[in-house]
Amino acid sequence: MRFIALVFVILVVGLLVGFSVTNAQSQVDINVFGQAYANVPVVVVIFYAFLAGMVFVLVFAVANEVVLRRRLHRERKTNEDLKKELDALRNYPISEENEQ
């Protein structure tokens, strides 16, 4: 799985570098939150968009990790309680019924 992820990252970085080299001289006008910027290189816009995407993915990944760790903690606690109950049942004395 890590190999596939590594190949994917290399592919994405390679495409970004290739796209940046071919569009190095292109410039655009952008408007960000009401602030206008003129003649910004496309490479800079792509870099900041990629960086913003990485930050959003990081935020969602951390939130997901917190939820999963909380669930794991709950399941471990439940498992521990069940083990204690099972040990108590194993040590419960067996009483034989008198034959009539």
C-alpha positions as CSV (number, residue, x, y, z in Angstrom):
1,M,0.0,0.0,0.0
2,R,2.8,2.4,0.8
3,F,4.4,1.6,-2.6
4,I,1.2,2.7,-4.4
5,A,1.0,5.9,-2.3
6,L,4.6,6.7,-3.1
7,V,4.0,6.1,-6.8
8,F,1.0,8.4,-6.6
9,V,2.9,11.2,-4.8
10,I,5.7,11.0,-7.3
11,L,3.3,11.1,-10.2
12,V,1.4,14.1,-8.8
13,V,4.7,16.0,-8.0
14,G,6.0,15.2,-11.5
15,L,2.8,16.5,-13.1
16,L,3.0,19.7,-11.0
17,V,6.6,20.3,-11.9
18,G,5.9,19.6,-15.6
19,F,2.9,21.9,-15.6
20,S,4.8,24.6,-13.8
21,V,7.7,24.5,-16.3
22,T,5.4,24.7,-19.3
23,N,3.4,27.6,-17.8
24,A,6.2,29.5,-16.2
25,Q,5.6,32.7,-18.1
26,S,1.8,32.7,-17.9
27,Q,0.2,35.3,-15.6
28,V,-3.3,35.7,-14.4
29,D,-5.4,38.2,-12.4
30,I,-7.1,36.7,-9.3
31,N,-9.5,37.9,-6.7
32,V,-9.1,36.3,-3.2
33,F,-11.7,37.3,-0.5
34,G,-12.3,40.7,-2.2
35,Q,-8.6,41.5,-2.6
36,A,-7.5,41.8,-6.3
37,Y,-4.1,40.7,-7.4
38,A,-2.9,41.5,-11.0
39,N,-0.3,39.6,-13.1
40,V,0.3,36.7,-10.7
41,P,2.2,33.8,-12.2
42,V,0.1,30.6,-12.7
43,V,2.8,28.6,-10.8
44,V,2.3,30.7,-7.7
45,V,-1.5,30.2,-7.9
46,I,-1.1,26.5,-8.3
47,F,1.4,26.3,-5.4
48,Y,-1.0,28.1,-3.0
49,A,-4.0,26.1,-4.2
50,F,-2.0,22.9,-3.6
51,L,-0.9,24.1,-0.2
52,A,-4.5,25.0,0.8
53,G,-5.6,21.6,-0.3
54,M,-3.0,19.9,1.8
55,V,-4.0,22.0,4.9
56,F,-7.7,21.0,4.4
57,V,-6.8,17.3,4.1
58,L,-4.7,17.6,7.2
59,V,-7.5,19.1,9.2
60,F,-10.0,16.4,8.1
61,A,-7.4,13.6,8.7
62,V,-6.7,14.9,12.2
63,A,-10.4,15.0,13.0
64,N,-10.9,11.5,11.7
65,E,-7.9,10.3,13.7
66,V,-9.4,11.8,16.9
67,V,-12.7,10.1,16.3
68,L,-11.0,6.7,15.6
69,R,-8.8,7.0,18.7
70,R,-11.8,7.8,20.9
71,R,-13.7,4.8,19.4
72,L,-10.7,2.6,20.0
73,H,-10.4,3.7,23.6
74,R,-14.1,2.9,24.2
75,E,-13.7,-0.5,22.6
76,R,-10.7,-1.3,24.7
77,K,-12.5,-0.3,27.8
78,T,-15.5,-2.5,26.8
79,N,-13.1,-5.4,26.1
80,E,-11.4,-5.0,29.5
81,D,-14.7,-5.0,31.3
82,L,-15.8,-8.1,29.4
83,K,-12.5,-9.9,30.3
84,K,-13.0,-9.0,34.0
85,E,-16.5,-10.4,33.8
86,L,-15.3,-13.6,32.1
87,D,-12.6,-14.1,34.7
88,A,-15.2,-13.7,37.4
89,L,-17.4,-16.3,35.8
90,R,-14.5,-18.7,35.4
91,N,-13.7,-18.4,39.1
92,Y,-17.3,-18.8,40.1
93,P,-17.7,-21.9,42.3
94,I,-19.5,-24.8,40.7
95,S,-22.2,-26.2,43.0
96,E,-23.5,-29.7,42.4
97,E,-27.2,-30.4,42.9
98,N,-28.1,-33.1,45.3
99,E,-29.5,-36.2,43.7
100,Q,-32.9,-37.2,44.9
